[in-house]
Amino acid sequence: MALSLLVVSISFYLKEYISPDSDLYATLSLVSVAGVVVMVIAFSLGLGAMPWIIMSEILPINIKGLVGSFATLANWFFSWLVTLTANLLLDWSSGGTFTIYTAVCVFTAGFVAIWVPETKGKTLEEIQQFFR
């Protein structure tokens, strides 16, 4: 996701220095669209499913409903926040917007690598012990 967002931001920065009549301008437009499509696919295959996978694997049954509701609320709230601010940020700077999204994506990848435990082959009790 971060790489595709970086490609989109670079293409927007480069478009500022190129004449709209040139072939390179049209190519950069296609690169931007392709980068966004790749990001959506990567999100759908990876980070988009993460809250639902984490909830099903690490939460004990007695709090799964409450925490699941909170996680769903947080997921939809941040989706709404990104949607709300996207147009404002794009009016400010298209390249800057996708640079910010790239930075958030890199931060998220680091957070997941450090704080989200690997659950493959572990029982619920072993996963719960990790958090104690």
Secondary structure as GFF3:
##gff-version 3
##sequence-region A 1 132
A	DSSP	alpha_helix	2	15	.	.	.	ID=ss1
A	DSSP	alpha_helix	23	45	.	.	.	ID=ss2
A	DSSP	three_ten_helix	47	49	.	.	.	ID=ss3
A	DSSP	alpha_helix	50	58	.	.	.	ID=ss4
A	DSSP	alpha_helix	61	92	.	.	.	ID=ss5
A	DSSP	alpha_helix	94	115	.	.	.	ID=ss6
A	DSSP	alpha_helix	124	130	.	.	.	ID=ss7
###
